[in-house]
């Protein structure tokens, strides 16, 4: 499994932004091929978005979809960085050393 990790900053209302992401970004991801999971974490004025996909290509396609959706729906946030990687451990998704391919 592969992850897309994005870090944003904002001066907007965090709770309202998270509600918008749940109402808009989550359905967009859920309707995309290879989707496994989506999480958001917050620290101060930073928002961390994590999504999990079957393949690296699906994670990168999700990045393009996310960029478009954020540009149209979340003018209050600024993308700081995006990274991709292989999911190595997840108790939620059942990924452990013994199950990694």
Secondary structure, DSSP 8 states (H G I E B T S, - for coil): -EEEEEEEEESS-HHHHHHHIIIIIHHHHHTSTTEEEEEEEEETTEEEEEEEESSHHHHHHHHHHHHHHHHHH-TTEEEEEEEEEE---BTTTTB-GGG--
